[in-house]
Amino acid sequence: MNFSTLRNIQGLFAPLKLQMEFKAVQQVQCLPFLPSSNLSLNILRGNDEPIGFEDILNDPSQSELMRGPHLIVEYKLGLL
């Protein structure tokens, strides 16, 4: 996204607001054992509308495996 063009068209507030939203969305995390789709980040970047190969035919080799949630959280907290 070109922030200088956005600033010239809509003023200083528009690019500042978008940058704050990008920063807030990048800091949000779900629980470590849940897969993250980063939907809000894709919406801000405009990547939410195109339909690609991976949307229709998922590649099984790239699928995430569900592990025990308690083990993953304990590992993230340094208890193991």
C-alpha positions, -999 to +999 in steps of 0.1 A: +000+000+000+014+034-010+010+056+021+023+088+004-005+086-022-030+079+005-017+109+025-020+132-005-056+121-012-071+116+023-047+136+046-024+126+074-049+106+095-056+078+070-020+064+067-015+067+104-047+049+112-038+020+088-003+017+102-017+015+137-042-012+126-014-032+109+007-030+141-022-041+163-032-070+140+004-083+139+006-084+177-026-104+181-019-141+186-041-170+192-033-200+215-001-218+203-019-251+195-045-235+172-036-228+136-036-191+128-051-179+095-042-142+100-076-132+085-076-097+098-041-091+083-052-105+050-082-082+050-061-051+056-037-061+028-066-069+004-057-106+001-091-118+013-110-118-020-088-138-046-095-175-048-064-196-054-055-233-058-050-238-020-086-225-013-101-253-034-076-282-032-056-282+000-023-299-002-023-326+026+015-323+030+012-287+041-016-293+066-009-285+103-011-314+127-030-310+159-009-318+189-017-319+226-026-283+236-013-287+272+021-299+260+025-269+236+014-243+261+037-258+288+066-257+262+058-221+253+058-211+290+091-229+296+076-255+320+090-285+301 
